[in-house]
Amino acid sequence: MVGSASNISNRATRSEIKIIRTVDVKAIQSQADEVAKRIRLLDNQLQQTNWAADLL
């Protein structure tokens, strides 16, 4: 029983495994870039407003 538990099973090689993309990485990266741009622009507007506002 112990001997059968330690048997190494055959594993597939790289050439036998086909990797299929399930998400469109380019599209997701484009969306992430656009969101990052919008955040930067909003942050710039907030900083501009903070500098322009007078403290009481």
Summary of the structure (lengths in Angstrom):
residues: 56
radius of gyration: 27.2
end to end distance: 81.8
largest distance: 81.8
contacts: 68
relative contact order: 0.06
helix: 62%
strand: 0%
